[in-house]
Amino acid sequence: MASDTARQFANPEMPGYVGFANLPNQVHRKSVKKGFEFTLMVVGESGLGKSTMINSLFLTDLYPERYIPDASEKIKQTVKLEASTVEIEERGVKLRLTVVDTPGFGDAIDNTDCFKSIIHYIDEQFERFLQDESGLNRRNITDNRIHCCFYFISPFGHGLKPLDIEFMKQLHSKVNIVPVIAKSDALTKKEVMKLKRRVMQEIEENGIKIYPLPDCDSDEDEDYKEQVRQLKEAVPFAVSSTTQTLDVKGRKVRGRLYPWGVVEVENPEHCDFIKLRTMLITHMQDLQEVTQELHYENYRSERLAGKAVPRKMSTGLSEKERIIQEKEAELQRMQEMLAKMQEQMRQKQSDDSRQATPSPTNAPLPQSD
């Protein structure tokens, strides 16, 4: 027994080894056990393949009962925000993925205010997180803040539309924007490169801040440096997506069949789909950190300074959240009642003391002899 204990706690390294080099392994085990949360928002006009691309990215069906309105319904349609959450597990690692879709964006004749509901939603998630941090249940906070926004750009134009520019200018200080050229298989390679240059030129001219991929440290692996360099050059990502599987020369590939051939979704020579997925997965932690340390801190500092007006919370809360909010409201009411009772007691004590002390004017005059 003693020998087993000695072997278990024996020093496997050279003398002077303490063991805190295993801290990353402890963080890894704890993170894997807890799981990860990520919220992705997709914005763009109808018909650009947003839902198909999300299903292709995560190999799941987030919209099994999706209803697509016809043209007459779209005339009166306003921008709605639909959040779909799915639990994904891969090699023991759990990811709670929430995708926020924005049907109706850019579909109306007058799209002047179509992005205001999106701004309201993003601020509402910041406000909810701020209240949860200040509440009673701080240990089990669900992070529904938007960590990344894929903004879909139509391939059938000559660059960005005024709506695209206005949307990104309004939101680039609140969320990490990643521009995506949709349905790139409708363009030739030369047309894709021309559209990419035009989009980046207009982004720079309008002072729009898109999500910057983090620079590599000098001690990073050369393959990783090359990967980051290629990802930076690929922005905006020109993607084509599908969930259909085809048989191409004995290989099963996901792609689109045309009379002239097959566009393979996961072939980097055909489109940037695999680069976009690599960017999202390898920099998911950085997207969360930028959201926490930059966008959320900006909102938090404005709220504490009284510059930002708190958003009215929506009523679509879960039963657990509703109970917590009711308890917090009840606690606040009790504190206000206690403060009011204490004030009344102080007032009563003050009145009693004044009545007990005789006034100099009411004191009896001395009798003269």
N, C-alpha and C positions, 0 to 999 in steps of 0.2 A: 504493500500500500504506500509506504513511504517512498519507495523507488518510483512508483507511478507519479506521485505528486512532484517529486524532484524532476522527472522528465518533463512533466507538463509545464512547470515554471522555470525550466532551465533556459539559460541565455543562449539563443541560437546564433548570435553574432559574436563579433570580437569584443574584448573587454572595452568598456566605455560606451557600449550601446545601451540606450535607455528604453527606446521602444515607441516614442511618439511619432515615428515615421509611419506607423499603422493608422494614424488618425484619418487619413483619406478613406481607408477601408471601412472604418466605423461610420463615417458620414455616408458612404455609399450604401452600406447595409441598412442604415436608418432611413435613407431616402427611398430605397427600393421598397422597404416595408410600408412606408407611409403612402407612396405613390406620388404622382405629379399631376398638376392642374395646368391647363393651358386654354386660353380663349382666343379664338381667331374670328375676325370679322371679314366678310366678303362684301364688297360694294361694287356695283356696276349696273349697266342697263340690262334689261331682260333679253335673253337669247344669246348671251355671250358665253354660256357654258360654265357658269359659276358652280352650280350644284354638281355637275358631272366632274369637274376638276377636283372638288373636295372629296367626292366619293372615290376618285382615282387615287388621290394622295394618301388616304388612310385605309383604302381597301375595305370600305364599309358603306352601308346604305343609310345615310342620315335623313333621307326624305322618302320614306316608303309610301306615304299617303299624300304626296304633294299634289295640290290642285293648281293648275295653270289657267288663269283667267283669259277670256277671249278679248278681242280688240275693243268691243263695246264696253266691257267692264273696266278696261285699263284707262279709259277716258276719265272716269271719276275716281280712279284708284289713288290713294295716298301712300306715302312710304310707311311700311310696317316693318317691325323688327321681330324676327323669329329666331329664338335661341334653341338649338338642338344639342343635347348632351349625350355622349356615348362613352362607355368605358371600354378602353382598348388595352389588351394585355399582350405583350410580346417578350418571350424569354423571361417570364417572371416579373417584368417591369410593367406596372399599371399606369395608364395615362387617362385622366378624366378630361376628355376633349369636349369643349363647347364651341360650336360654330354659330355665329350670329349672322343670319342672312338679312338682306334689306330689299325684299320684293317691292316693286313700285318705284325704285329710285331711277330718275331720269326718264320715266315713261309718260309723264304728263306733258301737256302742251306748254304750260308755264312751270318751269322747274326752279323758280327763284328761291323758294324756301324749302326745297326737298331735303337739304342736308341738316336742317335745324333739329329734326327729330333724332338724327344720328348723334349730333353733338349732345343733345339732352340725354340720350341713353348712356353715352360714355361718361358724362358728368355724374349721372345717377349712380353708376357703378363706383366711381370714386367716392361719392358721398356715402354710399352704403358701407364701403370698406372703412372710411373714416369713422363712421358711427360704430361699426363693429370693434374697431381698435379702442374706442373710448367706452365701450360697453362692458357688461359683466362677463360675457363669454368670449374672452380674447384668445383662448387656446384653440378653439375649433372654428376659425374664421374661414369661410368659403370665399376664395378669391375669384370673383367674376369680372375683374377689370379686363379691358381689352388689351391683350399683349401684342397683337399684330393685326394689321389691316391690309388685305390684298385688294388693291384698287384695279379693277379691270378696265382696260382701254380698248376701244373698238378698233379692229384692224382696217375698217372700211373708211378711213379718213386720212387726212394729211398731217396728223399730229394730235395734239390735245384740243378738246373742245373747251369753250368758255366754262361750261359746267365742271369739267375735270379740273381746270386750274383753280376755280373758286373753291371747290370741295377740298382739294389738297391744301390750299392756303388756310382754310378755316380749321383743318384738323391736324396739321403737321406738328402743332405744339401739344397735342393731346394724345396721340397714338403713333405707333411705329408704322409708317406707310411703306408698303412694298408695291411698286407699280408692275402690273402684269398686262402684257399684250395678249388678248384672247384670240383663239382660233387662228393661230399663226400659220396653220396649214393652208389657209386661203391665200397666202402670199408666197412669192418666190423668195429665195435666200437673199437676193439683192434688195428686194422690197422690204424684207424684215430688217436688214441692217440700216437701210435708209430711214425707216420709221423709228428705229431705236435711237439713232442719232438725233432725229428731229424732236422726239419726246424728251430726251435728256437736255437738249438745248433749251427747250421751252421751260423745263423744270428749273434750270439754272437762271434763266432770264427773269422768271417770276419769283425768285427767292424761296422756292419750295424746298423744305428739308425732308428728304426721304430717309428711310432707315439706313444708316451707314454701317456696313459690315466692319467689325472691329479689326484693327490692324494686328498683324502677327508679331509676336516677340522674336527677338533675335535668336533665341534658343529653341524655337519651334522646329518641328520636322520639316524637311524640304518639300515632301509630298503635300503636307498640309498648307504650306505657304503657296504652292502652285494651285492647290484647290481654291483657296481664298482669292487668289489673283483672277482665276477664271470666273469665279462667281461675281466678282466686282465688275468684270468686263461684260457679263451677261445681262446686267441691269439696263433697262427693264426686261424682265423675263418674258420671252415669247413662247407661249405654251399651246399645246394641243392635247386634249385629254379624252379618254373614253374608258368605259368599263368592259368593252367587248374584247374577247380573246379570239385571235385569228391564228391559223396554221400557215406559217411562212417557211417553206423549204424544210419541213420537218420540225420547226421550232414553234412553240406556243408563245405568242407575243400579244401584248395589248396594243391595238392599233386601229386605224381607220382605213377601210378599203375604198380605193378610187379606181377608175378605169385605167389609169396609168401606173398604179402600184399601191403600196401599203405605206402609210405613215405610222411608224412605230413610236408610241408615246414615250417609251423609256430608252430611246436611242438619242444620245446627245447630238448626233449629226442631223437629226430631223427636227428637234425642238428643244426648248430649255426646261421641259417638265422635270427631268431628273435633277437638274441644277437647282430648280426652285425647291424641290423636296429636300435636297441636301442642305440648302441654305436654312430651311425652316427647322430641320431636325438637329443639325450640328450647332445652330445658334439659338436654339429655343431658350436656353438658360440666359443668354445675353439679352434676348428680347424681354424676358421677365425682369431682368435687372434694370434695364433702361426704363421700363414702365414704372418700376418701383422708385428708382433713384432720380429720375428726371420728370416724367409726366405727372406721376402721382404727387411727388414732392412739390411741384409747381402749384398744383391744385390745392394741396394741403396748406402751403404757405399763404396762398391768396385767401383761403377760408379763414385761417387764423388771424390774418391781418384785416379781415372784414371786407376785402375787395370783391370776393366772389359770393354770389347769392346762393344759398343751399337749394338744391333741386328738391322738389316735392317727390317723395318716395312713391313708387307705384304700389298698387294694392296686390300685385301678383306675387305674394310671399308664400313660402311653404309654411306648414303648420308649426314646425319647430321655430322658424324665424318669427312668426306671429306671436307665439307664446313668449319668446324672449323679449320682444318689443313691448308686449303688454306688461310683463314683470318690471321692465325698466320704467315704463310710464307710471305704474303703481308705486314704485319706489320713489320716483320723483314727486308724486302727489303727497306721499307720506312725509317726505322731507319738507315740502312746502307747508303742510299742516303743522309739523313740529316747530318750524321757524315762526309761524303765525302764533301758536300757543305760547312760545317763549316770549315773543314780543308783547302779547297781552299780559303775561305775568309780570314782566318788567314794568309795563305801564301801570298795572294795579299796585305794585309795590311802591312805585313813585307817588301815586295818588295817596296811598295810605300814609306814607311818611310825611307828605305835606299837610295832611289833616291832623296828624299827631303833634306836629311842631306848632306852637302858638305864634301868631304873627305879632310883631312888635307893636303894630297899630292897635291891636285888640288887647294888649296887656293892661291891667288895672292901674289907674293913676295913683300915685302915693298920696295918703291922707295928710292934710296940713294940720298942725297943732292949733 
